[in-house]
Amino acid sequence: MRYAFKQFVINPIEPVKQAGHIQQVDPVSEVHDDLHARVLMLDDNDRIFIHVSCDLLGIRYDFEKQLEEKL
């Protein structure tokens, strides 16, 4: 069996509104702690399993489709 793990920093490039903070009306442009995406791949020569975990509450549908096509 083979495996691989990779972690990427996914901080927003431009200001974004915070999710879960209804009183926050202005977009935030500073990041206190880095946000990450983590990818785990397992390969047993018959099947490949890929697990993607992101420090986000949601992913845009168009990004999800792009990711599916590339994987």
PDB file of N, CA, C, O and CB in Angstrom:
ATOM      1  N   MET A   1       0.847  -1.178   0.000  1.00  0.00           N
ATOM      2  CA  MET A   1       0.000   0.000   0.000  1.00  0.00           C
ATOM      3  C   MET A   1       0.890   1.238   0.000  1.00  0.00           C
ATOM      4  O   MET A   1       1.916   1.295   0.679  1.00  0.00           O
ATOM      5  CB  MET A   1      -0.963   0.000   1.223  1.00  0.00           C
ATOM      6  N   ARG A   2       0.471   2.213  -0.772  1.00  0.00           N
ATOM      7  CA  ARG A   2       1.165   3.497  -0.810  1.00  0.00           C
ATOM      8  C   ARG A   2       0.253   4.557  -0.206  1.00  0.00           C
ATOM      9  O   ARG A   2      -0.971   4.428  -0.220  1.00  0.00           O
ATOM     10  CB  ARG A   2       1.575   3.878  -2.271  1.00  0.00           C
ATOM     11  N   TYR A   3       0.862   5.586   0.315  1.00  0.00           N
ATOM     12  CA  TYR A   3       0.088   6.701   0.869  1.00  0.00           C
ATOM     13  C   TYR A   3       0.842   8.001   0.646  1.00  0.00           C
ATOM     14  O   TYR A   3       2.055   7.999   0.440  1.00  0.00           O
ATOM     15  CB  TYR A   3      -0.193   6.488   2.380  1.00  0.00           C
ATOM     16  N   ALA A   4       0.117   9.106   0.688  1.00  0.00           N
ATOM     17  CA  ALA A   4       0.716  10.440   0.574  1.00  0.00           C
ATOM     18  C   ALA A   4      -0.153  11.419   1.352  1.00  0.00           C
ATOM     19  O   ALA A   4      -1.366  11.245   1.467  1.00  0.00           O
ATOM     20  CB  ALA A   4       0.856  10.883  -0.930  1.00  0.00           C
ATOM     21  N   PHE A   5       0.487  12.437   1.876  1.00  0.00           N
ATOM     22  CA  PHE A   5      -0.213  13.481   2.617  1.00  0.00           C
ATOM     23  C   PHE A   5       0.390  14.819   2.225  1.00  0.00           C
ATOM     24  O   PHE A   5       1.608  14.947   2.099  1.00  0.00           O
ATOM     25  CB  PHE A   5      -0.120  13.250   4.162  1.00  0.00           C
ATOM     26  N   LYS A   6      -0.461  15.810   2.033  1.00  0.00           N
ATOM     27  CA  LYS A   6       0.001  17.161   1.696  1.00  0.00           C
ATOM     28  C   LYS A   6      -0.904  18.166   2.387  1.00  0.00           C
ATOM     29  O   LYS A   6      -2.110  17.950   2.507  1.00  0.00           O
ATOM     30  CB  LYS A   6       0.011  17.394   0.148  1.00  0.00           C
ATOM     31  N   GLN A   7      -0.321  19.253   2.836  1.00  0.00           N
ATOM     32  CA  GLN A   7      -1.071  20.329   3.489  1.00  0.00           C
ATOM     33  C   GLN A   7      -0.763  21.629   2.767  1.00  0.00           C
ATOM     34  O   GLN A   7       0.397  21.922   2.474  1.00  0.00           O
ATOM     35  CB  GLN A   7      -0.717  20.435   5.012  1.00  0.00           C
ATOM     36  N   PHE A   8      -1.809  22.417   2.476  1.00  0.00           N
ATOM     37  CA  PHE A   8      -1.672  23.682   1.773  1.00  0.00           C
ATOM     38  C   PHE A   8      -2.279  24.807   2.606  1.00  0.00           C
ATOM     39  O   PHE A   8      -3.278  24.593   3.293  1.00  0.00           O
ATOM     40  CB  PHE A   8      -2.340  23.610   0.387  1.00  0.00           C
ATOM     41  N   VAL A   9      -1.700  25.983   2.554  1.00  0.00           N
ATOM     42  CA  VAL A   9      -2.294  27.174   3.162  1.00  0.00           C
ATOM     43  C   VAL A   9      -3.306  27.733   2.162  1.00  0.00           C
ATOM     44  O   VAL A   9      -2.980  27.934   0.993  1.00  0.00           O
ATOM     45  CB  VAL A   9      -1.192  28.252   3.539  1.00  0.00           C
ATOM     46  N   ILE A  10      -4.540  27.987   2.624  1.00  0.00           N
ATOM     47  CA  ILE A  10      -5.615  28.452   1.737  1.00  0.00           C
ATOM     48  C   ILE A  10      -6.209  29.772   2.226  1.00  0.00           C
ATOM     49  O   ILE A  10      -7.416  29.990   2.120  1.00  0.00           O
ATOM     50  CB  ILE A  10      -6.718  27.390   1.635  1.00  0.00           C
ATOM     51  N   ASN A  11      -5.364  30.645   2.758  1.00  0.00           N
ATOM     52  CA  ASN A  11      -5.851  31.950   3.214  1.00  0.00           C
ATOM     53  C   ASN A  11      -6.461  32.720   2.045  1.00  0.00           C
ATOM     54  O   ASN A  11      -5.948  32.643   0.929  1.00  0.00           O
ATOM     55  CB  ASN A  11      -4.705  32.768   3.861  1.00  0.00           C
ATOM     56  N   PRO A  12      -7.544  33.460   2.280  1.00  0.00           N
ATOM     57  CA  PRO A  12      -8.149  34.244   1.206  1.00  0.00           C
ATOM     58  C   PRO A  12      -7.191  35.328   0.706  1.00  0.00           C
ATOM     59  O   PRO A  12      -6.429  35.906   1.480  1.00  0.00           O
ATOM     60  CB  PRO A  12      -9.461  34.879   1.686  1.00  0.00           C
ATOM     61  N   ILE A  13      -7.244  35.587  -0.587  1.00  0.00           N
ATOM     62  CA  ILE A  13      -6.386  36.593  -1.209  1.00  0.00           C
ATOM     63  C   ILE A  13      -6.968  37.984  -1.024  1.00  0.00           C
ATOM     64  O   ILE A  13      -6.231  38.956  -0.853  1.00  0.00           O
ATOM     65  CB  ILE A  13      -6.195  36.293  -2.700  1.00  0.00           C
ATOM     66  N   GLU A  14      -8.285  38.078  -1.059  1.00  0.00           N
ATOM     67  CA  GLU A  14      -8.946  39.374  -0.922  1.00  0.00           C
ATOM     68  C   GLU A  14      -9.887  39.342   0.283  1.00  0.00           C
ATOM     69  O   GLU A  14     -10.227  38.256   0.754  1.00  0.00           O
ATOM     70  CB  GLU A  14      -9.727  39.738  -2.219  1.00  0.00           C
ATOM     71  N   PRO A  15     -10.310  40.479   0.788  1.00  0.00           N
ATOM     72  CA  PRO A  15     -11.195  40.518   1.962  1.00  0.00           C
ATOM     73  C   PRO A  15     -12.481  39.708   1.748  1.00  0.00           C
ATOM     74  O   PRO A  15     -13.057  39.716   0.660  1.00  0.00           O
ATOM     75  CB  PRO A  15     -11.551  41.968   2.298  1.00  0.00           C
ATOM     76  N   VAL A  16     -12.917  39.012   2.799  1.00  0.00           N
ATOM     77  CA  VAL A  16     -14.133  38.199   2.762  1.00  0.00           C
ATOM     78  C   VAL A  16     -14.952  38.446   4.020  1.00  0.00           C
ATOM     79  O   VAL A  16     -14.415  38.852   5.050  1.00  0.00           O
ATOM     80  CB  VAL A  16     -13.791  36.694   2.625  1.00  0.00           C
ATOM     81  N   LYS A  17     -16.263  38.198   3.929  1.00  0.00           N
ATOM     82  CA  LYS A  17     -17.115  38.284   5.116  1.00  0.00           C
ATOM     83  C   LYS A  17     -16.937  37.022   5.952  1.00  0.00           C
ATOM     84  O   LYS A  17     -16.808  35.923   5.414  1.00  0.00           O
ATOM     85  CB  LYS A  17     -18.610  38.477   4.722  1.00  0.00           C
ATOM     86  N   GLN A  18     -16.930  37.190   7.252  1.00  0.00           N
ATOM     87  CA  GLN A  18     -16.803  36.053   8.143  1.00  0.00           C
ATOM     88  C   GLN A  18     -18.124  35.303   8.235  1.00  0.00           C
ATOM     89  O   GLN A  18     -19.187  35.915   8.344  1.00  0.00           O
ATOM     90  CB  GLN A  18     -16.345  36.504   9.531  1.00  0.00           C
ATOM     91  N   ALA A  19     -18.056  34.002   8.191  1.00  0.00           N
ATOM     92  CA  ALA A  19     -19.252  33.182   8.381  1.00  0.00           C
ATOM     93  C   ALA A  19     -19.488  32.995   9.872  1.00  0.00           C
ATOM     94  O   ALA A  19     -18.542  32.804  10.637  1.00  0.00           O
ATOM     95  CB  ALA A  19     -19.113  31.804   7.663  1.00  0.00           C
ATOM     96  N   GLY A  20     -20.731  33.048  10.277  1.00  0.00           N
ATOM     97  CA  GLY A  20     -21.075  32.815  11.667  1.00  0.00           C
ATOM     98  C   GLY A  20     -20.984  34.034  12.565  1.00  0.00           C
ATOM     99  O   GLY A  20     -21.202  33.929  13.772  1.00  0.00           O
ATOM    100  N   HIS A  21     -20.668  35.179  12.003  1.00  0.00           N
ATOM    101  CA  HIS A  21     -20.569  36.412  12.792  1.00  0.00           C
ATOM    102  C   HIS A  21     -21.548  37.429  12.197  1.00  0.00           C
ATOM    103  O   HIS A  21     -21.158  38.270  11.386  1.00  0.00           O
ATOM    104  CB  HIS A  21     -19.089  36.978  12.799  1.00  0.00           C
ATOM    105  N   ILE A  22     -22.812  37.350  12.600  1.00  0.00           N
ATOM    106  CA  ILE A  22     -23.851  38.184  11.999  1.00  0.00           C
ATOM    107  C   ILE A  22     -23.606  39.667  12.251  1.00  0.00           C
ATOM    108  O   ILE A  22     -24.012  40.499  11.440  1.00  0.00           O
ATOM    109  CB  ILE A  22     -25.216  37.790  12.538  1.00  0.00           C
ATOM    110  N   GLN A  23     -22.949  40.017  13.358  1.00  0.00           N
ATOM    111  CA  GLN A  23     -22.692  41.420  13.646  1.00  0.00           C
ATOM    112  C   GLN A  23     -21.540  41.971  12.801  1.00  0.00           C
ATOM    113  O   GLN A  23     -21.370  43.187  12.714  1.00  0.00           O
ATOM    114  CB  GLN A  23     -22.387  41.599  15.126  1.00  0.00           C
ATOM    115  N   GLN A  24     -20.745  41.089  12.178  1.00  0.00           N
ATOM    116  CA  GLN A  24     -19.616  41.519  11.350  1.00  0.00           C
ATOM    117  C   GLN A  24     -20.137  41.846   9.952  1.00  0.00           C
ATOM    118  O   GLN A  24     -20.446  40.937   9.182  1.00  0.00           O
ATOM    119  CB  GLN A  24     -18.502  40.415  11.289  1.00  0.00           C
ATOM    120  N   VAL A  25     -20.236  43.125   9.619  1.00  0.00           N
ATOM    121  CA  VAL A  25     -20.806  43.520   8.333  1.00  0.00           C
ATOM    122  C   VAL A  25     -19.743  43.868   7.295  1.00  0.00           C
ATOM    123  O   VAL A  25     -20.007  43.794   6.095  1.00  0.00           O
ATOM    124  CB  VAL A  25     -21.727  44.696   8.523  1.00  0.00           C
ATOM    125  N   ASP A  26     -18.546  44.246   7.740  1.00  0.00           N
ATOM    126  CA  ASP A  26     -17.471  44.595   6.811  1.00  0.00           C
ATOM    127  C   ASP A  26     -16.586  43.377   6.552  1.00  0.00           C
ATOM    128  O   ASP A  26     -16.335  42.591   7.466  1.00  0.00           O
ATOM    129  CB  ASP A  26     -16.627  45.768   7.367  1.00  0.00           C
ATOM    130  N   PRO A  27     -16.115  43.213   5.331  1.00  0.00           N
ATOM    131  CA  PRO A  27     -15.203  42.107   5.032  1.00  0.00           C
ATOM    132  C   PRO A  27     -13.916  42.208   5.854  1.00  0.00           C
ATOM    133  O   PRO A  27     -13.464  43.302   6.190  1.00  0.00           O
ATOM    134  CB  PRO A  27     -14.867  42.084   3.534  1.00  0.00           C
ATOM    135  N   VAL A  28     -13.349  41.072   6.164  1.00  0.00           N
ATOM    136  CA  VAL A  28     -12.123  40.990   6.950  1.00  0.00           C
ATOM    137  C   VAL A  28     -10.959  40.734   5.995  1.00  0.00           C
ATOM    138  O   VAL A  28     -11.053  39.899   5.095  1.00  0.00           O
ATOM    139  CB  VAL A  28     -12.220  39.866   8.040  1.00  0.00           C
ATOM    140  N   SER A  29      -9.850  41.471   6.204  1.00  0.00           N
ATOM    141  CA  SER A  29      -8.705  41.316   5.307  1.00  0.00           C
ATOM    142  C   SER A  29      -7.479  40.731   6.008  1.00  0.00           C
ATOM    143  O   SER A  29      -6.460  40.483   5.363  1.00  0.00           O
ATOM    144  CB  SER A  29      -8.348  42.654   4.699  1.00  0.00           C
ATOM    145  N   GLU A  30      -7.564  40.510   7.309  1.00  0.00           N
ATOM    146  CA  GLU A  30      -6.432  39.960   8.050  1.00  0.00           C
ATOM    147  C   GLU A  30      -6.751  38.542   8.509  1.00  0.00           C
ATOM    148  O   GLU A  30      -7.896  38.220   8.827  1.00  0.00           O
ATOM    149  CB  GLU A  30      -6.081  40.856   9.259  1.00  0.00           C
ATOM    150  N   VAL A  31      -5.722  37.703   8.538  1.00  0.00           N
ATOM    151  CA  VAL A  31      -5.871  36.317   8.988  1.00  0.00           C
ATOM    152  C   VAL A  31      -5.051  36.146  10.254  1.00  0.00           C
ATOM    153  O   VAL A  31      -3.846  36.395  10.258  1.00  0.00           O
ATOM    154  CB  VAL A  31      -5.421  35.297   7.882  1.00  0.00           C
ATOM    155  N   HIS A  32      -5.707  35.718  11.337  1.00  0.00           N
ATOM    156  CA  HIS A  32      -5.014  35.506  12.616  1.00  0.00           C
ATOM    157  C   HIS A  32      -4.180  34.234  12.566  1.00  0.00           C
ATOM    158  O   HIS A  32      -2.998  34.247  12.911  1.00  0.00           O
ATOM    159  CB  HIS A  32      -6.027  35.432  13.780  1.00  0.00           C
ATOM    160  N   ASP A  33      -4.788  33.146  12.140  1.00  0.00           N
ATOM    161  CA  ASP A  33      -4.105  31.854  11.984  1.00  0.00           C
ATOM    162  C   ASP A  33      -4.356  31.356  10.572  1.00  0.00           C
ATOM    163  O   ASP A  33      -5.442  31.549  10.024  1.00  0.00           O
ATOM    164  CB  ASP A  33      -4.599  30.805  13.046  1.00  0.00           C
ATOM    165  N   ASP A  34      -3.364  30.719   9.985  1.00  0.00           N
ATOM    166  CA  ASP A  34      -3.516  30.197   8.629  1.00  0.00           C
ATOM    167  C   ASP A  34      -4.658  29.184   8.539  1.00  0.00           C
ATOM    168  O   ASP A  34      -4.895  28.404   9.461  1.00  0.00           O
ATOM    169  CB  ASP A  34      -2.212  29.553   8.164  1.00  0.00           C
ATOM    170  N   LEU A  35      -5.355  29.216   7.407  1.00  0.00           N
ATOM    171  CA  LEU A  35      -6.353  28.203   7.069  1.00  0.00           C
ATOM    172  C   LEU A  35      -5.662  27.174   6.179  1.00  0.00           C
ATOM    173  O   LEU A  35      -4.822  27.527   5.351  1.00  0.00           O
ATOM    174  CB  LEU A  35      -7.615  28.838   6.352  1.00  0.00           C
ATOM    175  N   HIS A  36      -6.015  25.904   6.350  1.00  0.00           N
ATOM    176  CA  HIS A  36      -5.339  24.847   5.608  1.00  0.00           C
ATOM    177  C   HIS A  36      -6.316  23.938   4.879  1.00  0.00           C
ATOM    178  O   HIS A  36      -7.470  23.781   5.277  1.00  0.00           O
ATOM    179  CB  HIS A  36      -4.484  24.029   6.540  1.00  0.00           C
ATOM    180  N   ALA A  37      -5.824  23.352   3.811  1.00  0.00           N
ATOM    181  CA  ALA A  37      -6.471  22.219   3.153  1.00  0.00           C
ATOM    182  C   ALA A  37      -5.493  21.057   3.307  1.00  0.00           C
ATOM    183  O   ALA A  37      -4.288  21.214   3.110  1.00  0.00           O
ATOM    184  CB  ALA A  37      -6.820  22.521   1.613  1.00  0.00           C
ATOM    185  N   ARG A  38      -6.021  19.905   3.657  1.00  0.00           N
ATOM    186  CA  ARG A  38      -5.188  18.714   3.845  1.00  0.00           C
ATOM    187  C   ARG A  38      -5.697  17.611   2.926  1.00  0.00           C
ATOM    188  O   ARG A  38      -6.901  17.377   2.824  1.00  0.00           O
ATOM    189  CB  ARG A  38      -5.199  18.242   5.336  1.00  0.00           C
ATOM    190  N   VAL A  39      -4.777  16.946   2.267  1.00  0.00           N
ATOM    191  CA  VAL A  39      -5.141  15.891   1.323  1.00  0.00           C
ATOM    192  C   VAL A  39      -4.423  14.608   1.737  1.00  0.00           C
ATOM    193  O   VAL A  39      -3.210  14.605   1.943  1.00  0.00           O
ATOM    194  CB  VAL A  39      -4.776  16.293  -0.152  1.00  0.00           C
ATOM    195  N   LEU A  40      -5.182  13.524   1.856  1.00  0.00           N
ATOM    196  CA  LEU A  40      -4.639  12.207   2.155  1.00  0.00           C
ATOM    197  C   LEU A  40      -4.992  11.291   0.993  1.00  0.00           C
ATOM    198  O   LEU A  40      -6.151  11.225   0.583  1.00  0.00           O
ATOM    199  CB  LEU A  40      -5.191  11.648   3.513  1.00  0.00           C
ATOM    200  N   MET A  41      -4.001  10.586   0.460  1.00  0.00           N
ATOM    201  CA  MET A  41      -4.228   9.643  -0.634  1.00  0.00           C
ATOM    202  C   MET A  41      -3.745   8.268  -0.199  1.00  0.00           C
ATOM    203  O   MET A  41      -2.622   8.118   0.282  1.00  0.00           O
ATOM    204  CB  MET A  41      -3.503  10.102  -1.938  1.00  0.00           C
ATOM    205  N   LEU A  42      -4.599   7.266  -0.373  1.00  0.00           N
ATOM    206  CA  LEU A  42      -4.247   5.877  -0.089  1.00  0.00           C
ATOM    207  C   LEU A  42      -4.418   5.066  -1.370  1.00  0.00           C
ATOM    208  O   LEU A  42      -5.425   5.204  -2.064  1.00  0.00           O
ATOM    209  CB  LEU A  42      -5.126   5.293   1.069  1.00  0.00           C
ATOM    210  N   ASP A  43      -3.440   4.224  -1.684  1.00  0.00           N
ATOM    211  CA  ASP A  43      -3.464   3.435  -2.916  1.00  0.00           C
ATOM    212  C   ASP A  43      -3.071   2.001  -2.577  1.00  0.00           C
ATOM    213  O   ASP A  43      -1.959   1.760  -2.106  1.00  0.00           O
ATOM    214  CB  ASP A  43      -2.506   4.039  -4.000  1.00  0.00           C
ATOM    215  N   ASP A  44      -3.973   1.046  -2.814  1.00  0.00           N
ATOM    216  CA  ASP A  44      -3.670  -0.361  -2.547  1.00  0.00           C
ATOM    217  C   ASP A  44      -3.505  -1.168  -3.844  1.00  0.00           C
ATOM    218  O   ASP A  44      -3.656  -2.389  -3.836  1.00  0.00           O
ATOM    219  CB  ASP A  44      -4.775  -0.979  -1.687  1.00  0.00           C
ATOM    220  N   ASN A  45      -3.201  -0.494  -4.942  1.00  0.00           N
ATOM    221  CA  ASN A  45      -3.011  -1.071  -6.275  1.00  0.00           C
ATOM    222  C   ASN A  45      -4.311  -1.479  -6.953  1.00  0.00           C
ATOM    223  O   ASN A  45      -4.311  -1.717  -8.161  1.00  0.00           O
ATOM    224  CB  ASN A  45      -2.111  -2.263  -6.184  1.00  0.00           C
ATOM    225  N   ASP A  46      -5.407  -1.567  -6.230  1.00  0.00           N
ATOM    226  CA  ASP A  46      -6.716  -1.842  -6.832  1.00  0.00           C
ATOM    227  C   ASP A  46      -7.584  -0.589  -6.851  1.00  0.00           C
ATOM    228  O   ASP A  46      -8.324  -0.337  -7.802  1.00  0.00           O
ATOM    229  CB  ASP A  46      -7.432  -2.965  -6.069  1.00  0.00           C
ATOM    230  N   ARG A  47      -7.475   0.185  -5.782  1.00  0.00           N
ATOM    231  CA  ARG A  47      -8.289   1.385  -5.633  1.00  0.00           C
ATOM    232  C   ARG A  47      -7.444   2.521  -5.092  1.00  0.00           C
ATOM    233  O   ARG A  47      -6.430   2.305  -4.427  1.00  0.00           O
ATOM    234  CB  ARG A  47      -9.489   1.122  -4.711  1.00  0.00           C
ATOM    235  N   ILE A  48      -7.878   3.731  -5.390  1.00  0.00           N
ATOM    236  CA  ILE A  48      -7.252   4.927  -4.834  1.00  0.00           C
ATOM    237  C   ILE A  48      -8.319   5.683  -4.053  1.00  0.00           C
ATOM    238  O   ILE A  48      -9.404   5.957  -4.566  1.00  0.00           O
ATOM    239  CB  ILE A  48      -6.619   5.829  -5.960  1.00  0.00           C
ATOM    240  N   PHE A  49      -7.998   6.011  -2.820  1.00  0.00           N
ATOM    241  CA  PHE A  49      -8.890   6.775  -1.955  1.00  0.00           C
ATOM    242  C   PHE A  49      -8.239   8.125  -1.698  1.00  0.00           C
ATOM    243  O   PHE A  49      -7.078   8.191  -1.297  1.00  0.00           O
ATOM    244  CB  PHE A  49      -9.182   6.017  -0.611  1.00  0.00           C
ATOM    245  N   ILE A  50      -8.992   9.213  -1.931  1.00  0.00           N
ATOM    246  CA  ILE A  50      -8.490  10.554  -1.683  1.00  0.00           C
ATOM    247  C   ILE A  50      -9.449  11.261  -0.734  1.00  0.00           C
ATOM    248  O   ILE A  50     -10.650  11.337  -0.994  1.00  0.00           O
ATOM    249  CB  ILE A  50      -8.327  11.349  -3.011  1.00  0.00           C
ATOM    250  N   HIS A  51      -8.917  11.774   0.356  1.00  0.00           N
ATOM    251  CA  HIS A  51      -9.718  12.509   1.340  1.00  0.00           C
ATOM    252  C   HIS A  51      -9.192  13.936   1.389  1.00  0.00           C
ATOM    253  O   HIS A  51      -7.994  14.150   1.573  1.00  0.00           O
ATOM    254  CB  HIS A  51      -9.660  11.831   2.762  1.00  0.00           C
ATOM    255  N   VAL A  52     -10.083  14.917   1.226  1.00  0.00           N
ATOM    256  CA  VAL A  52      -9.720  16.325   1.272  1.00  0.00           C
ATOM    257  C   VAL A  52     -10.448  16.971   2.445  1.00  0.00           C
ATOM    258  O   VAL A  52     -11.666  16.843   2.569  1.00  0.00           O
ATOM    259  CB  VAL A  52     -10.065  17.043  -0.070  1.00  0.00           C
ATOM    260  N   SER A  53      -9.712  17.659   3.299  1.00  0.00           N
ATOM    261  CA  SER A  53     -10.276  18.348   4.451  1.00  0.00           C
ATOM    262  C   SER A  53      -9.850  19.813   4.388  1.00  0.00           C
ATOM    263  O   SER A  53      -8.670  20.116   4.212  1.00  0.00           O
ATOM    264  CB  SER A  53      -9.817  17.682   5.790  1.00  0.00           C
ATOM    265  N   CYS A  54     -10.820  20.719   4.534  1.00  0.00           N
ATOM    266  CA  CYS A  54     -10.523  22.159   4.456  1.00  0.00           C
ATOM    267  C   CYS A  54     -11.000  22.873   5.713  1.00  0.00           C
ATOM    268  O   CYS A  54     -12.038  22.525   6.277  1.00  0.00           O
ATOM    269  CB  CYS A  54     -11.182  22.787   3.207  1.00  0.00           C
ATOM    270  N   ASP A  55     -10.246  23.863   6.145  1.00  0.00           N
ATOM    271  CA  ASP A  55     -10.635  24.705   7.280  1.00  0.00           C
ATOM    272  C   ASP A  55     -11.639  25.754   6.795  1.00  0.00           C
ATOM    273  O   ASP A  55     -11.365  26.953   6.849  1.00  0.00           O
ATOM    274  CB  ASP A  55      -9.382  25.390   7.931  1.00  0.00           C
ATOM    275  N   LEU A  56     -12.776  25.306   6.332  1.00  0.00           N
ATOM    276  CA  LEU A  56     -13.811  26.186   5.792  1.00  0.00           C
ATOM    277  C   LEU A  56     -15.177  25.685   6.230  1.00  0.00           C
ATOM    278  O   LEU A  56     -15.330  24.521   6.603  1.00  0.00           O
ATOM    279  CB  LEU A  56     -13.728  26.263   4.246  1.00  0.00           C
ATOM    280  N   LEU A  57     -16.166  26.566   6.184  1.00  0.00           N
ATOM    281  CA  LEU A  57     -17.545  26.141   6.439  1.00  0.00           C
ATOM    282  C   LEU A  57     -18.223  25.667   5.161  1.00  0.00           C
ATOM    283  O   LEU A  57     -19.219  24.946   5.219  1.00  0.00           O
ATOM    284  CB  LEU A  57     -18.348  27.285   7.062  1.00  0.00           C
ATOM    285  N   GLY A  58     -17.697  26.060   4.018  1.00  0.00           N
ATOM    286  CA  GLY A  58     -18.302  25.658   2.755  1.00  0.00           C
ATOM    287  C   GLY A  58     -17.363  25.913   1.593  1.00  0.00           C
ATOM    288  O   GLY A  58     -16.412  26.688   1.699  1.00  0.00           O
ATOM    289  N   ILE A  59     -17.643  25.249   0.484  1.00  0.00           N
ATOM    290  CA  ILE A  59     -16.863  25.400  -0.739  1.00  0.00           C
ATOM    291  C   ILE A  59     -17.831  25.735  -1.862  1.00  0.00           C
ATOM    292  O   ILE A  59     -18.890  25.120  -1.986  1.00  0.00           O
ATOM    293  CB  ILE A  59     -16.036  24.104  -1.063  1.00  0.00           C
ATOM    294  N   ARG A  60     -17.458  26.716  -2.682  1.00  0.00           N
ATOM    295  CA  ARG A  60     -18.316  27.083  -3.813  1.00  0.00           C
ATOM    296  C   ARG A  60     -18.485  25.888  -4.750  1.00  0.00           C
ATOM    297  O   ARG A  60     -17.557  25.100  -4.933  1.00  0.00           O
ATOM    298  CB  ARG A  60     -17.724  28.294  -4.582  1.00  0.00           C
ATOM    299  N   TYR A  61     -19.664  25.759  -5.336  1.00  0.00           N
ATOM    300  CA  TYR A  61     -19.987  24.628  -6.195  1.00  0.00           C
ATOM    301  C   TYR A  61     -19.047  24.546  -7.390  1.00  0.00           C
ATOM    302  O   TYR A  61     -18.609  23.452  -7.747  1.00  0.00           O
ATOM    303  CB  TYR A  61     -21.426  24.726  -6.673  1.00  0.00           C
ATOM    304  N   ASP A  62     -18.723  25.680  -8.021  1.00  0.00           N
ATOM    305  CA  ASP A  62     -17.845  25.651  -9.191  1.00  0.00           C
ATOM    306  C   ASP A  62     -16.438  25.176  -8.821  1.00  0.00           C
ATOM    307  O   ASP A  62     -15.793  24.489  -9.613  1.00  0.00           O
ATOM    308  CB  ASP A  62     -17.777  27.040  -9.837  1.00  0.00           C
ATOM    309  N   PHE A  63     -15.955  25.533  -7.630  1.00  0.00           N
ATOM    310  CA  PHE A  63     -14.651  25.047  -7.180  1.00  0.00           C
ATOM    311  C   PHE A  63     -14.702  23.540  -6.930  1.00  0.00           C
ATOM    312  O   PHE A  63     -13.763  22.822  -7.271  1.00  0.00           O
ATOM    313  CB  PHE A  63     -14.206  25.788  -5.899  1.00  0.00           C
ATOM    314  N   GLU A  64     -15.784  23.067  -6.343  1.00  0.00           N
ATOM    315  CA  GLU A  64     -15.948  21.643  -6.093  1.00  0.00           C
ATOM    316  C   GLU A  64     -15.897  20.857  -7.392  1.00  0.00           C
ATOM    317  O   GLU A  64     -15.254  19.809  -7.455  1.00  0.00           O
ATOM    318  CB  GLU A  64     -17.261  21.375  -5.367  1.00  0.00           C
ATOM    319  N   LYS A  65     -16.562  21.347  -8.426  1.00  0.00           N
ATOM    320  CA  LYS A  65     -16.566  20.660  -9.722  1.00  0.00           C
ATOM    321  C   LYS A  65     -15.175  20.662 -10.354  1.00  0.00           C
ATOM    322  O   LYS A  65     -14.761  19.657 -10.932  1.00  0.00           O
ATOM    323  CB  LYS A  65     -17.574  21.320 -10.674  1.00  0.00           C
ATOM    324  N   GLN A  66     -14.449  21.777 -10.252  1.00  0.00           N
ATOM    325  CA  GLN A  66     -13.087  21.826 -10.770  1.00  0.00           C
ATOM    326  C   GLN A  66     -12.190  20.817 -10.063  1.00  0.00           C
ATOM    327  O   GLN A  66     -11.376  20.147 -10.698  1.00  0.00           O
ATOM    328  CB  GLN A  66     -12.513  23.232 -10.620  1.00  0.00           C
ATOM    329  N   LEU A  67     -12.344  20.712  -8.753  1.00  0.00           N
ATOM    330  CA  LEU A  67     -11.571  19.775  -7.975  1.00  0.00           C
ATOM    331  C   LEU A  67     -11.881  18.337  -8.378  1.00  0.00           C
ATOM    332  O   LEU A  67     -10.966  17.526  -8.526  1.00  0.00           O
ATOM    333  CB  LEU A  67     -11.836  19.979  -6.498  1.00  0.00           C
ATOM    334  N   GLU A  68     -13.151  18.016  -8.557  1.00  0.00           N
ATOM    335  CA  GLU A  68     -13.551  16.685  -8.981  1.00  0.00           C
ATOM    336  C   GLU A  68     -12.933  16.323 -10.334  1.00  0.00           C
ATOM    337  O   GLU A  68     -12.460  15.201 -10.517  1.00  0.00           O
ATOM    338  CB  GLU A  68     -15.071  16.594  -9.055  1.00  0.00           C
ATOM    339  N   GLU A  69     -12.934  17.252 -11.266  1.00  0.00           N
ATOM    340  CA  GLU A  69     -12.368  16.992 -12.592  1.00  0.00           C
ATOM    341  C   GLU A  69     -10.866  16.733 -12.529  1.00  0.00           C
ATOM    342  O   GLU A  69     -10.349  15.865 -13.231  1.00  0.00           O
ATOM    343  CB  GLU A  69     -12.649  18.166 -13.520  1.00  0.00           C
ATOM    344  N   LYS A  70     -10.171  17.494 -11.682  1.00  0.00           N
ATOM    345  CA  LYS A  70      -8.711  17.331 -11.592  1.00  0.00           C
ATOM    346  C   LYS A  70      -8.316  16.057 -10.864  1.00  0.00           C
ATOM    347  O   LYS A  70      -7.273  15.469 -11.151  1.00  0.00           O
ATOM    348  CB  LYS A  70      -8.094  18.525 -10.888  1.00  0.00           C
ATOM    349  N   LEU A  71      -9.156  15.626  -9.914  1.00  0.00           N
ATOM    350  CA  LEU A  71      -8.832  14.397  -9.180  1.00  0.00           C
ATOM    351  C   LEU A  71      -9.224  13.181  -9.993  1.00  0.00           C
ATOM    352  O   LEU A  71      -9.032  12.050  -9.546  1.00  0.00           O
ATOM    353  CB  LEU A  71      -9.539  14.370  -7.814  1.00  0.00           C
TER     354      LEU A  71
END
